[in-house]
Amino acid sequence: MNNLQLKSSVATLSVVSNTVLVVAKLFIGFLIGSVSVISEAIHSGVDLVAAIIALVAVRTGGKPADQKHPFGHGKIENISGTVEAVLIFVAAAWIVYEAIAKLMHPREVEGIGWGVAVMFGSSVINLVVSQLLFKVGRKTDSIALQADAWHLRTDVYTSAGVMFGLAFIWIGERVFTGADGKGADLHWVDPMAAIAVALLIVRAAYKLTAESAGDLLDRALPTEEVERIREVLAGFVPPVRGFHRLRTRKAGPSRFIEFHIFVDGQMPVKESHALSHRIAGRIQKLFSDASVTVHVEPCAGDCGQACSEGCLLTPNQREQLHPPPSATSD
């Protein structure tokens, strides 16, 4: 199974699992009158939409470059992650609205055991599916799958929170009894748990937005990846005497890397061409699906600012290649 098939398979699994959870949570939420369970159904509904978007994104983003899209379709995955983040914010706002309304107009939650059961099942299912999405997303460097995984992982925590909130109500009604023999009124815990769910969702949405939208703005690759590129270039000394204009960006799982290298001005074109291919090949071994562009320039030996910042030669090597005028005047 290739990367595209693998990504498509786990994205389809996410769609199926979220569909089941939405139906189950809505049914139980309305049955027992729990706004926190219904809010979790809405959250799972957002997860379902996100899963569908992720499925479309990985299938579309996996298409090869064509005449109209010479750099490929990778950014569709970044767009997917950004849209998913916006959906999370919308869902969080709706949950808070419903929870406040429930606090102002309390309603008794009945059949709490069913609510606890469906939340427990939701946590387990989403934990398993999100773990799989994370694994495949990181393996294939898919931002769409990782965004979907964050959706489900957040659902794990929020479902667990709602489950413990309902359990607290159930236990409190039986343990904390008043003089009249009635249990304590703890139904405010349900909408408060829903608000806590919303806050967790907003936190996840903020992180997801920063991660997915950054690459839409052609943000440079992480510092550690840029350092690995520099290490590759340093491994080609002395044919490569230095470099400059190193620029990097990412679109979905695809990386685009370009730079200029300085070589001996007397180096034959054929030899410099072969050298640039070897450098590109070494970098492509480090990063899957990387497009590397190498521009060759002659080393003038004047060590200007642009050259000195990326110079790979030691002071001794630099002096041997370009001895000062006093050393050659005799």
PAKE-634280 format. One record per residue (C-alpha): residue in three letters; chain; x, y, z. Coordinates in nm, 4 decimals, padded with zeros to 6 digits. Layout:
% PAKE-634280
+-----+-------+----------+----------+----------+
| res | chain |     east |    north |       up |
+-----+-------+----------+----------+----------+
| Ala |     A |        X |        Y |        Z |
...
+-----+-------+----------+----------+----------+
This chain:
% PAKE-634280
+-----+-------+----------+----------+----------+
| res | chain |     east |    north |       up |
+-----+-------+----------+----------+----------+
| Met |     A |  00.0000 |  00.0000 |  00.0000 |
| Asn |     A |  00.1512 |  00.3364 | -00.1057 |
| Asn |     A |  00.1277 |  00.6581 |  00.0969 |
| Leu |     A | -00.1803 |  00.7883 | -00.0855 |
| Gln |     A | -00.3710 |  00.4626 | -00.0344 |
| Leu |     A | -00.2658 |  00.4495 |  00.3310 |
| Lys |     A | -00.3766 |  00.8082 |  00.3952 |
| Ser |     A | -00.7061 |  00.7521 |  00.2142 |
| Ser |     A | -00.7777 |  00.4356 |  00.4158 |
| Val |     A | -00.7308 |  00.5931 |  00.7588 |
| Ala |     A | -00.9217 |  00.9064 |  00.6526 |
| Thr |     A | -01.2145 |  00.6845 |  00.5485 |
| Leu |     A | -01.1990 |  00.5045 |  00.8843 |
| Ser |     A | -01.2244 |  00.8426 |  01.0584 |
| Val |     A | -01.5365 |  00.9312 |  00.8565 |
| Val |     A | -01.7050 |  00.6019 |  00.9486 |
| Ser |     A | -01.6190 |  00.6183 |  01.3208 |
| Asn |     A | -01.7353 |  00.9805 |  01.3522 |
| Thr |     A | -02.0647 |  00.9030 |  01.1789 |
| Val |     A | -02.1370 |  00.6290 |  01.4322 |
| Leu |     A | -02.0458 |  00.8547 |  01.7264 |
| Val |     A | -02.2590 |  01.1483 |  01.6072 |
| Val |     A | -02.5689 |  00.9289 |  01.5811 |
| Ala |     A | -02.5075 |  00.7619 |  01.9184 |
| Lys |     A | -02.4384 |  01.0868 |  02.1068 |
| Leu |     A | -02.7371 |  01.2702 |  01.9614 |
| Phe |     A | -02.9708 |  00.9838 |  02.0450 |
| Ile |     A | -02.8493 |  00.9483 |  02.4050 |
| Gly |     A | -02.8154 |  01.3263 |  02.4582 |
| Phe |     A | -03.1785 |  01.3961 |  02.3674 |
| Leu |     A | -03.2944 |  01.0819 |  02.5479 |
| Ile |     A | -03.1486 |  01.1863 |  02.8846 |
| Gly |     A | -03.1676 |  01.5634 |  02.8295 |
| Ser |     A | -02.7951 |  01.6307 |  02.8705 |
| Val |     A | -02.6601 |  01.9454 |  02.7056 |
| Ser |     A | -02.3016 |  01.8277 |  02.7581 |
| Val |     A | -02.3716 |  01.5025 |  02.5706 |
| Ile |     A | -02.5478 |  01.6971 |  02.2939 |
| Ser |     A | -02.2519 |  01.9382 |  02.2833 |
| Glu |     A | -02.0261 |  01.6368 |  02.2394 |
| Ala |     A | -02.2502 |  01.5226 |  01.9527 |
| Ile |     A | -02.2000 |  01.8643 |  01.7916 |
| His |     A | -01.8260 |  01.8310 |  01.8506 |
| Ser |     A | -01.8307 |  01.4889 |  01.6840 |
| Gly |     A | -02.0339 |  01.6431 |  01.4015 |
| Val |     A | -01.7551 |  01.8929 |  01.3487 |
| Asp |     A | -01.5105 |  01.6034 |  01.3629 |
| Leu |     A | -01.7156 |  01.4281 |  01.0945 |
| Val |     A | -01.7042 |  01.7334 |  00.8676 |
| Ala |     A | -01.3302 |  01.7617 |  00.9369 |
| Ala |     A | -01.2809 |  01.3938 |  00.8546 |
| Ile |     A | -01.4644 |  01.4360 |  00.5229 |
| Ile |     A | -01.2540 |  01.7433 |  00.4415 |
| Ala |     A | -00.9381 |  01.5504 |  00.5336 |
| Leu |     A | -01.0423 |  01.2598 |  00.3101 |
| Val |     A | -01.0982 |  01.4925 |  00.0140 |
| Ala |     A | -00.7733 |  01.6782 |  00.0926 |
| Val |     A | -00.5473 |  01.3718 |  00.1012 |
| Arg |     A | -00.6976 |  01.2368 | -00.2207 |
| Thr |     A | -00.6728 |  01.5716 | -00.4010 |
| Gly |     A | -00.3377 |  01.6675 | -00.2499 |
| Gly |     A | -00.1882 |  01.3385 | -00.3632 |
| Lys |     A | -00.2352 |  01.4219 | -00.7302 |
| Pro |     A |  00.0917 |  01.4791 | -00.9201 |
| Ala |     A |  00.1920 |  01.8210 | -01.0507 |
| Asp |     A |  00.0348 |  01.9223 | -01.3825 |
| Gln |     A |  00.0509 |  02.2126 | -01.6250 |
| Lys |     A | -00.1864 |  02.4306 | -01.4241 |
| His |     A | -00.0324 |  02.3297 | -01.0891 |
| Pro |     A |  00.3426 |  02.2938 | -01.1536 |
| Phe |     A |  00.4173 |  02.2864 | -00.7803 |
| Gly |     A |  00.1638 |  02.0109 | -00.7129 |
| His |     A | -00.1547 |  02.0132 | -00.5037 |
| Gly |     A | -00.0010 |  01.9813 | -00.1566 |
| Lys |     A | -00.1427 |  02.3065 | -00.0177 |
| Ile |     A | -00.4931 |  02.1621 | -00.0291 |
| Glu |     A | -00.3963 |  01.9826 |  00.2924 |
| Asn |     A | -00.3034 |  02.3144 |  00.4566 |
| Ile |     A | -00.6320 |  02.4651 |  00.3438 |
| Ser |     A | -00.8072 |  02.1615 |  00.4918 |
| Gly |     A | -00.6399 |  02.2103 |  00.8293 |
| Thr |     A | -00.7284 |  02.5818 |  00.8358 |
| Val |     A | -01.0938 |  02.5157 |  00.7503 |
| Glu |     A | -01.1094 |  02.2493 |  01.0208 |
| Ala |     A | -00.9773 |  02.4985 |  01.2748 |
| Val |     A | -01.2472 |  02.7528 |  01.1809 |
| Leu |     A | -01.5127 |  02.4832 |  01.2230 |
| Ile |     A | -01.3815 |  02.4103 |  01.5718 |
| Phe |     A | -01.4187 |  02.7771 |  01.6726 |
| Val |     A | -01.7784 |  02.7829 |  01.5436 |
| Ala |     A | -01.8665 |  02.4636 |  01.7305 |
| Ala |     A | -01.7125 |  02.5974 |  02.0528 |
| Ala |     A | -01.9203 |  02.9171 |  02.0327 |
| Trp |     A | -02.2404 |  02.7168 |  01.9844 |
| Ile |     A | -02.1598 |  02.4904 |  02.2788 |
| Val |     A | -02.1007 |  02.7878 |  02.5119 |
| Tyr |     A | -02.4291 |  02.9463 |  02.4008 |
| Glu |     A | -02.6266 |  02.6289 |  02.4734 |
| Ala |     A | -02.4506 |  02.5718 |  02.8061 |
| Ile |     A | -02.5239 |  02.9247 |  02.9316 |
| Ala |     A | -02.8876 |  02.8814 |  02.8334 |
| Lys |     A | -02.8934 |  02.5563 |  03.0330 |
| Leu |     A | -02.7407 |  02.7297 |  03.3379 |
| Met |     A | -03.0088 |  03.0005 |  03.3230 |
| His |     A | -03.2873 |  02.7465 |  03.2735 |
| Pro |     A | -03.1788 |  02.4232 |  03.4493 |
| Arg |     A | -03.3189 |  02.0932 |  03.3320 |
| Glu |     A | -03.2820 |  01.7654 |  03.5132 |
| Val |     A | -03.0610 |  01.5048 |  03.3496 |
| Glu |     A | -03.2183 |  01.1595 |  03.3481 |
| Gly |     A | -03.0724 |  00.8215 |  03.2616 |
| Ile |     A | -02.7222 |  00.9386 |  03.3443 |
| Gly |     A | -02.5831 |  00.5866 |  03.3081 |
| Trp |     A | -02.6517 |  00.5937 |  02.9333 |
| Gly |     A | -02.4642 |  00.9208 |  02.9035 |
| Val |     A | -02.1629 |  00.7827 |  03.0891 |
| Ala |     A | -02.1652 |  00.4713 |  02.8704 |
| Val |     A | -02.1740 |  00.6571 |  02.5365 |
| Met |     A | -01.9012 |  00.8994 |  02.6505 |
| Phe |     A | -01.6803 |  00.6111 |  02.7582 |
| Gly |     A | -01.7316 |  00.4361 |  02.4243 |
| Ser |     A | -01.6591 |  00.7608 |  02.2399 |
| Ser |     A | -01.3327 |  00.8140 |  02.4288 |
| Val |     A | -01.2085 |  00.4634 |  02.3535 |
| Ile |     A | -01.3016 |  00.4716 |  01.9826 |
| Asn |     A | -01.1534 |  00.8176 |  01.9256 |
| Leu |     A | -00.8375 |  00.7298 |  02.1168 |
| Val |     A | -00.7740 |  00.4317 |  01.8882 |
| Val |     A | -00.8614 |  00.6148 |  01.5645 |
| Ser |     A | -00.6687 |  00.9325 |  01.6560 |
| Gln |     A | -00.3608 |  00.7274 |  01.7433 |
| Leu |     A | -00.3775 |  00.5652 |  01.3992 |
| Leu |     A | -00.4266 |  00.9030 |  01.2298 |
| Phe |     A | -00.1281 |  01.0495 |  01.4151 |
| Lys |     A |  00.0888 |  00.7524 |  01.3192 |
| Val |     A |  00.0011 |  00.7649 |  00.9486 |
| Gly |     A | -00.0061 |  01.1468 |  00.9421 |
| Arg |     A |  00.3488 |  01.1693 |  01.0772 |
| Lys |     A |  00.4735 |  00.8853 |  00.8604 |
| Thr |     A |  00.3378 |  01.0455 |  00.5423 |
| Asp |     A |  00.3878 |  01.4061 |  00.6659 |
| Ser |     A |  00.0177 |  01.4796 |  00.6093 |
| Ile |     A | -00.1053 |  01.7964 |  00.7835 |
| Ala |     A | -00.4654 |  01.7060 |  00.6928 |
| Leu |     A | -00.4497 |  01.3722 |  00.8778 |
| Gln |     A | -00.2695 |  01.5271 |  01.1736 |
| Ala |     A | -00.5362 |  01.7985 |  01.1924 |
| Asp |     A | -00.8058 |  01.5311 |  01.1885 |
| Ala |     A | -00.6147 |  01.3434 |  01.4590 |
| Trp |     A | -00.6110 |  01.6547 |  01.6784 |
| His |     A | -00.9871 |  01.6834 |  01.6320 |
| Leu |     A | -01.0372 |  01.3303 |  01.7590 |
| Arg |     A | -00.7775 |  01.3564 |  02.0354 |
| Thr |     A | -00.9568 |  01.6646 |  02.1676 |
| Asp |     A | -01.2802 |  01.4649 |  02.1541 |
| Val |     A | -01.1155 |  01.1993 |  02.3717 |
| Tyr |     A | -01.0480 |  01.4522 |  02.6481 |
| Thr |     A | -01.3812 |  01.6303 |  02.6187 |
| Ser |     A | -01.5805 |  01.3063 |  02.6144 |
| Ala |     A | -01.3935 |  01.1922 |  02.9234 |
| Gly |     A | -01.4686 |  01.5279 |  03.0893 |
| Val |     A | -01.8404 |  01.4990 |  03.0158 |
| Met |     A | -01.8370 |  01.1376 |  03.1361 |
| Phe |     A | -01.6828 |  01.2338 |  03.4704 |
| Gly |     A | -01.9222 |  01.5296 |  03.4996 |
| Leu |     A | -02.2264 |  01.3043 |  03.4567 |
| Ala |     A | -02.0773 |  01.0487 |  03.6935 |
| Phe |     A | -02.0255 |  01.3251 |  03.9520 |
| Ile |     A | -02.3931 |  01.4212 |  03.9255 |
| Trp |     A | -02.5011 |  01.0577 |  03.9646 |
| Ile |     A | -02.2779 |  00.9980 |  04.2681 |
| Gly |     A | -02.3591 |  01.3365 |  04.4245 |
| Glu |     A | -02.7329 |  01.2743 |  04.4108 |
| Arg |     A | -02.6849 |  00.9552 |  04.6096 |
| Val |     A | -02.4140 |  01.0619 |  04.8533 |
| Phe |     A | -02.4975 |  01.4252 |  04.9315 |
| Thr |     A | -02.8539 |  01.4078 |  05.0608 |
| Gly |     A | -03.0315 |  01.6838 |  05.2444 |
| Ala |     A | -03.2605 |  01.6739 |  05.5484 |
| Asp |     A | -03.5562 |  01.6086 |  05.3211 |
| Gly |     A | -03.3868 |  01.2957 |  05.1888 |
| Lys |     A | -03.3406 |  01.4396 |  04.8432 |
| Gly |     A | -03.0068 |  01.4343 |  04.6669 |
| Ala |     A | -02.8067 |  01.7517 |  04.6126 |
| Asp |     A | -02.8911 |  01.9533 |  04.3013 |
| Leu |     A | -02.5763 |  01.9144 |  04.0934 |
| His |     A | -02.7247 |  01.9542 |  03.7478 |
| Trp |     A | -02.5245 |  02.2739 |  03.7003 |
| Val |     A | -02.2232 |  02.0446 |  03.6587 |
| Asp |     A | -02.3529 |  01.9309 |  03.3170 |
| Pro |     A | -02.3502 |  02.2743 |  03.1443 |
| Met |     A | -02.0252 |  02.3668 |  03.3216 |
| Ala |     A | -01.8690 |  02.0518 |  03.1779 |
| Ala |     A | -01.9950 |  02.1618 |  02.8353 |
| Ile |     A | -01.8234 |  02.5012 |  02.8768 |
| Ala |     A | -01.5015 |  02.3242 |  02.9756 |
| Val |     A | -01.5370 |  02.1181 |  02.6574 |
| Ala |     A | -01.5630 |  02.4399 |  02.4539 |
| Leu |     A | -01.2520 |  02.5902 |  02.6119 |
| Leu |     A | -01.0505 |  02.2792 |  02.5331 |
| Ile |     A | -01.1785 |  02.2897 |  02.1762 |
| Val |     A | -01.0751 |  02.6549 |  02.1321 |
| Arg |     A | -00.7247 |  02.5774 |  02.2626 |
| Ala |     A | -00.6856 |  02.2942 |  02.0107 |
| Ala |     A | -00.8251 |  02.5132 |  01.7305 |
| Tyr |     A | -00.5688 |  02.7852 |  01.7982 |
| Lys |     A | -00.2780 |  02.5397 |  01.7729 |
| Leu |     A | -00.4249 |  02.3828 |  01.4612 |
| Thr |     A | -00.4698 |  02.7221 |  01.2930 |
| Ala |     A | -00.1073 |  02.8218 |  01.3590 |
| Glu |     A |  00.0207 |  02.4884 |  01.2275 |
| Ser |     A | -00.1852 |  02.4661 |  00.9093 |
| Ala |     A | -00.2037 |  02.8338 |  00.8100 |
| Gly |     A |  00.1706 |  02.8893 |  00.8524 |
| Asp |     A |  00.2571 |  02.6868 |  00.5422 |
| Leu |     A | -00.0064 |  02.8746 |  00.3411 |
| Leu |     A |  00.2107 |  03.1824 |  00.3971 |
| Asp |     A |  00.5195 |  02.9941 |  00.2722 |
| Arg |     A |  00.6788 |  02.9773 |  00.6148 |
| Ala |     A |  01.0363 |  02.8442 |  00.6129 |
| Leu |     A |  01.1058 |  02.4862 |  00.7160 |
| Pro |     A |  01.1779 |  02.4246 |  01.0871 |
| Thr |     A |  01.5228 |  02.5300 |  01.2102 |
| Glu |     A |  01.6369 |  02.1710 |  01.2627 |
| Glu |     A |  01.5540 |  02.0818 |  00.9006 |
| Val |     A |  01.7391 |  02.3866 |  00.7670 |
| Glu |     A |  02.0411 |  02.2849 |  00.9756 |
| Arg |     A |  02.0343 |  01.9389 |  00.8175 |
| Ile |     A |  02.0451 |  02.1036 |  00.4737 |
| Arg |     A |  02.3454 |  02.3102 |  00.5823 |
| Glu |     A |  02.5179 |  01.9926 |  00.7044 |
| Val |     A |  02.4674 |  01.8301 |  00.3627 |
| Leu |     A |  02.6248 |  02.1301 |  00.1903 |
| Ala |     A |  02.9168 |  02.1264 |  00.4337 |
| Gly |     A |  02.9787 |  01.7645 |  00.3345 |
| Phe |     A |  03.0603 |  01.8733 | -00.0224 |
| Val |     A |  03.3592 |  02.0904 |  00.0696 |
| Pro |     A |  03.5954 |  02.1743 | -00.1029 |
| Pro |     A |  03.4130 |  02.1540 | -00.4440 |
| Val |     A |  03.1375 |  02.3596 | -00.2801 |
| Arg |     A |  03.3058 |  02.6604 | -00.1244 |
| Gly |     A |  02.9948 |  02.8257 |  00.0119 |
| Phe |     A |  02.6272 |  02.9000 | -00.0460 |
| His |     A |  02.3713 |  03.1773 | -00.0114 |
| Arg |     A |  02.0050 |  03.2599 | -00.0830 |
| Leu |     A |  01.8844 |  02.9463 |  00.0915 |
| Arg |     A |  01.5045 |  02.9522 |  00.0755 |
| Thr |     A |  01.2658 |  02.6826 |  00.1943 |
| Arg |     A |  00.8919 |  02.6336 |  00.2138 |
| Lys |     A |  00.6378 |  02.3571 |  00.2451 |
| Ala |     A |  00.3055 |  02.2688 |  00.0806 |
| Gly |     A |  00.1307 |  01.9760 |  00.2461 |
| Pro |     A |  00.3908 |  01.6974 |  00.2635 |
| Ser |     A |  00.6006 |  01.8524 | -00.0161 |
| Arg |     A |  00.9135 |  02.0574 |  00.0608 |
| Phe |     A |  01.0640 |  02.3112 | -00.1781 |
| Ile |     A |  01.4312 |  02.3962 | -00.1242 |
| Glu |     A |  01.6464 |  02.6289 | -00.3317 |
| Phe |     A |  01.9904 |  02.7843 | -00.2883 |
| His |     A |  02.2991 |  02.9079 | -00.4725 |
| Ile |     A |  02.6373 |  02.7382 | -00.4314 |
| Phe |     A |  02.9832 |  02.8858 | -00.4936 |
| Val |     A |  03.2338 |  02.6703 | -00.6846 |
| Asp |     A |  03.5695 |  02.7209 | -00.8556 |
| Gly |     A |  03.5147 |  02.9551 | -01.1476 |
| Gln |     A |  03.7205 |  02.7238 | -01.3703 |
| Met |     A |  03.5017 |  02.4197 | -01.3003 |
| Pro |     A |  03.3551 |  02.2769 | -01.6261 |
| Val |     A |  02.9811 |  02.3180 | -01.6715 |
| Lys |     A |  02.9336 |  01.9414 | -01.6969 |
| Glu |     A |  03.1137 |  01.8870 | -01.3664 |
| Ser |     A |  02.9213 |  02.1609 | -01.1833 |
| His |     A |  02.5954 |  02.0226 | -01.3208 |
| Ala |     A |  02.6784 |  01.6745 | -01.1882 |
| Leu |     A |  02.7753 |  01.8265 | -00.8526 |
| Ser |     A |  02.4411 |  02.0031 | -00.8174 |
| His |     A |  02.2605 |  01.6764 | -00.8937 |
| Arg |     A |  02.4566 |  01.4935 | -00.6235 |
| Ile |     A |  02.3730 |  01.7639 | -00.3697 |
| Ala |     A |  02.0029 |  01.7560 | -00.4612 |
| Gly |     A |  01.9990 |  01.3761 | -00.4380 |
| Arg |     A |  02.1562 |  01.3815 | -00.0915 |
| Ile |     A |  01.8942 |  01.6290 |  00.0353 |
| Gln |     A |  01.6104 |  01.4294 | -00.1203 |
| Lys |     A |  01.7269 |  01.1263 |  00.0778 |
| Leu |     A |  01.6725 |  01.3277 |  00.3953 |
| Phe |     A |  01.3260 |  01.4548 |  00.3040 |
| Ser |     A |  01.0698 |  01.2560 |  00.1114 |
| Asp |     A |  00.8863 |  01.4430 | -00.1637 |
| Ala |     A |  01.1384 |  01.7295 | -00.1749 |
| Ser |     A |  01.1977 |  01.9504 | -00.4778 |
| Val |     A |  01.5540 |  02.0888 | -00.4729 |
| Thr |     A |  01.6780 |  02.3677 | -00.7010 |
| Val |     A |  02.0524 |  02.4404 | -00.7072 |
| His |     A |  02.1993 |  02.7429 | -00.8803 |
| Val |     A |  02.5765 |  02.7399 | -00.9460 |
| Glu |     A |  02.7909 |  03.0557 | -00.9165 |
| Pro |     A |  03.1674 |  03.1065 | -00.9521 |
| Cys |     A |  03.3560 |  03.1831 | -00.6338 |
| Ala |     A |  03.5146 |  03.5247 | -00.6927 |
| Gly |     A |  03.7246 |  03.5107 | -00.3764 |
| Asp |     A |  03.6274 |  03.8587 | -00.2628 |
| Cys |     A |  03.4365 |  03.7161 |  00.0367 |
| Gly |     A |  03.1602 |  03.9743 |  00.0300 |
| Gln |     A |  02.8824 |  03.9690 |  00.2859 |
| Ala |     A |  02.6582 |  03.7345 |  00.0854 |
| Cys |     A |  02.9454 |  03.4899 |  00.0413 |
| Ser |     A |  03.0993 |  03.5094 |  00.3885 |
| Glu |     A |  02.7711 |  03.4345 |  00.5665 |
| Gly |     A |  02.7483 |  03.0968 |  00.3919 |
| Cys |     A |  03.1179 |  03.0270 |  00.3447 |
| Leu |     A |  03.2041 |  02.6638 |  00.4167 |
| Leu |     A |  03.5814 |  02.6956 |  00.3951 |
| Thr |     A |  03.8150 |  02.7187 |  00.6927 |
| Pro |     A |  04.0419 |  03.0262 |  00.7137 |
| Asn |     A |  04.3366 |  02.8110 |  00.5971 |
| Gln |     A |  04.1432 |  02.6735 |  00.2983 |
| Arg |     A |  04.0294 |  03.0228 |  00.2094 |
| Glu |     A |  04.3875 |  03.1541 |  00.2205 |
| Gln |     A |  04.5160 |  02.8645 |  00.0081 |
| Leu |     A |  04.2545 |  02.9247 | -00.2598 |
| His |     A |  04.2812 |  03.3029 | -00.2496 |
| Pro |     A |  04.6157 |  03.4078 | -00.0996 |
| Pro |     A |  04.6450 |  03.7749 | -00.0016 |
| Pro |     A |  04.8306 |  04.0014 | -00.2495 |
| Ser |     A |  05.1385 |  04.0215 | -00.0249 |
| Ala |     A |  05.1834 |  03.6416 | -00.0470 |
| Thr |     A |  05.1964 |  03.6459 | -00.4296 |
| Ser |     A |  05.3793 |  03.9733 | -00.4913 |
| Asp |     A |  05.7195 |  03.8022 | -00.4769 |
+-----+-------+----------+----------+----------+
